[in-house]
Amino acid sequence: MTYATATNLLDQFGAEEIAQRADRGTPRLVTEDMLKTAATGGSLAAYTAAEQAATVVALALVNARLLDADSTINGYLATRYSVPLITVPRLVMVAACDLARYALYDDAATETVTDRNKNAIKQLEAIAKGMISLGVDTSGNRPAANDAAQISSTTPVFRRGDAGGFI
């Protein structure tokens, strides 16, 4: 199970940008529609064999970068949580997308992409130190909704009759 899917990445930053970064061929053949179709498991039969092959390679690169992001995230979260997380909080999904996007840019990342990557790493460090909670228990599961603290007592601590007129 990955923390973010190719579809999450495409939705987060736009399929056009990710297609441009993932298609390493010359000339670039992969369009945003082709990458979206492949990411959702749709048929690429309407495209040429070269376009289909380029799209498969581009999607494989995207998925490899997402797996790299998962490894990075697991490295940070393993100090506090059982990884991989069973339930993926949105914070972790967004961090995975930021890390994967940065990796797709190789050494040509823009300032914005670099800043988002640095912020994702800072958030992961804060999670590892316990400064940010993911809302999941240490086994990686979210606590149940009715898992609240309960207090019960056989005799009340404060009673109107024992207060001597104070309450």
C-alpha positions as CSV (number, residue, x, y, z in Angstrom):
1,M,0.0,0.0,0.0
2,T,1.4,3.4,-1.0
3,Y,0.7,6.7,0.8
4,A,-0.2,8.4,-2.5
5,T,-1.2,7.1,-5.9
6,A,-0.4,8.4,-9.3
7,T,-3.9,9.8,-9.4
8,N,-3.3,11.7,-6.1
9,L,-0.2,13.2,-7.6
10,L,-2.0,14.2,-10.8
11,D,-4.8,15.7,-8.9
12,Q,-2.5,17.5,-6.5
13,F,-0.3,19.2,-9.1
14,G,-2.0,18.8,-12.4
15,A,-1.6,16.0,-15.0
16,E,0.1,18.3,-17.5
17,E,3.0,19.2,-15.2
18,I,3.5,15.6,-14.1
19,A,3.3,14.3,-17.7
20,Q,6.0,16.8,-18.7
21,R,8.3,15.8,-15.9
22,A,7.7,12.0,-16.3
23,D,8.1,11.8,-20.1
24,R,11.9,11.7,-20.6
25,G,11.7,10.9,-24.3
26,T,12.5,13.2,-27.2
27,P,10.1,14.3,-28.6
28,R,7.7,14.1,-25.6
29,L,4.8,12.0,-26.5
30,V,2.9,11.7,-23.2
31,T,-0.1,14.1,-22.8
32,E,-2.0,14.8,-19.6
33,D,-5.0,12.8,-20.9
34,M,-2.8,9.8,-21.7
35,L,-1.2,9.8,-18.2
36,K,-4.6,10.2,-16.5
37,T,-6.0,7.3,-18.5
38,A,-3.1,5.1,-17.7
39,A,-3.2,6.1,-14.0
40,T,-6.8,5.1,-13.6
41,G,-6.3,1.8,-15.5
42,G,-8.1,3.0,-18.6
43,S,-7.3,1.7,-22.1
44,L,-4.6,3.4,-24.2
45,A,-5.8,1.7,-27.4
46,A,-6.7,5.0,-29.1
47,Y,-3.1,6.0,-29.1
48,T,-0.2,4.9,-31.3
49,A,2.1,2.1,-30.1
50,A,4.9,4.7,-29.4
51,E,2.6,6.8,-27.3
52,Q,1.4,3.8,-25.4
53,A,4.9,2.7,-24.7
54,A,6.0,6.2,-23.6
55,T,2.9,6.5,-21.3
56,V,3.7,3.1,-19.7
57,V,7.3,4.2,-19.1
58,A,6.2,7.6,-17.7
59,L,3.6,6.0,-15.3
60,A,6.3,3.5,-14.2
61,L,8.6,6.5,-13.4
62,V,5.8,8.2,-11.4
63,N,5.1,5.1,-9.4
64,A,8.8,4.6,-8.7
65,R,9.1,8.1,-7.4
66,L,6.0,7.5,-5.2
67,L,7.6,4.4,-3.8
68,D,10.8,6.4,-3.1
69,A,8.6,8.9,-1.2
70,D,7.0,6.0,0.8
71,S,10.5,4.8,1.8
72,T,11.5,8.3,3.0
73,I,8.2,8.7,4.9
74,N,8.6,5.3,6.5
75,G,12.1,6.2,7.6
76,Y,10.8,9.2,9.6
77,L,7.6,7.6,10.9
78,A,9.2,4.4,12.0
79,T,10.6,6.1,15.1
80,R,7.0,6.7,16.4
81,Y,4.6,4.5,14.4
82,S,4.3,1.0,13.0
83,V,4.9,1.4,9.3
84,P,3.5,1.3,6.7
85,L,0.5,3.1,8.1
86,I,-2.8,1.2,7.6
87,T,-4.8,4.4,7.4
88,V,-3.1,7.3,5.5
89,P,-3.8,10.7,6.9
90,R,-4.0,13.5,4.3
91,L,-0.9,15.1,5.7
92,V,1.1,12.0,4.8
93,M,-0.5,11.8,1.3
94,V,0.4,15.4,0.6
95,A,4.0,14.9,1.8
96,A,4.3,11.8,-0.4
97,C,3.1,13.9,-3.4
98,D,5.5,16.7,-2.6
99,L,8.5,14.3,-2.3
100,A,7.6,12.5,-5.5
101,R,7.1,15.7,-7.4
102,Y,10.5,17.0,-6.3
103,A,12.1,13.7,-7.4
104,L,10.5,13.9,-10.8
105,Y,12.2,17.3,-11.4
106,D,15.7,15.7,-10.8
107,D,18.1,18.7,-10.6
108,A,15.8,21.1,-12.4
109,A,13.4,21.8,-9.6
110,T,11.9,25.2,-9.3
111,E,12.1,27.2,-6.1
112,T,8.4,26.4,-5.3
113,V,9.0,22.7,-5.8
114,T,12.1,22.8,-3.7
115,D,10.4,24.7,-0.9
116,R,7.5,22.2,-0.8
117,N,10.0,19.4,-0.6
118,K,11.8,21.0,2.3
119,N,8.6,21.7,4.1
120,A,7.5,18.1,3.7
121,I,10.8,16.9,5.3
122,K,10.4,19.4,8.1
123,Q,6.9,18.1,8.8
124,L,8.1,14.5,8.8
125,E,10.9,15.5,11.3
126,A,8.3,17.1,13.5
127,I,6.1,14.0,13.3
128,A,9.1,11.8,14.3
129,K,9.8,14.1,17.3
130,G,6.2,14.0,18.4
131,M,5.6,17.7,17.7
132,I,2.9,16.8,15.2
133,S,0.4,14.0,15.7
134,L,-1.1,12.0,12.8
135,G,-4.2,11.1,14.8
136,V,-3.3,7.4,14.6
137,D,-2.1,5.1,17.4
138,T,1.4,3.8,17.4
139,S,0.3,0.7,15.5
140,G,-0.7,2.9,12.6
141,N,-4.5,2.7,13.2
142,R,-6.9,5.5,13.9
143,P,-8.5,5.3,17.3
144,A,-12.1,4.3,17.3
145,A,-14.6,7.2,17.5
146,N,-16.0,6.0,20.8
147,D,-12.5,5.5,22.2
148,A,-12.8,8.4,24.7
149,A,-11.7,8.5,28.3
150,Q,-14.5,7.6,30.7
151,I,-14.7,8.4,34.4
152,S,-17.0,6.6,36.9
153,S,-17.3,6.9,40.6
154,T,-19.5,5.2,43.2
155,T,-20.0,8.2,45.4
156,P,-19.9,11.8,44.2
157,V,-17.0,13.9,45.3
158,F,-19.0,17.1,45.6
159,R,-22.5,17.0,47.0
160,R,-24.8,19.8,47.8
161,G,-25.5,18.6,51.3
162,D,-21.8,18.2,52.3
163,A,-20.8,21.7,51.0
164,G,-22.0,23.6,54.0
165,G,-23.8,26.1,51.8
166,F,-20.8,26.8,49.6
167,I,-22.4,25.3,46.5
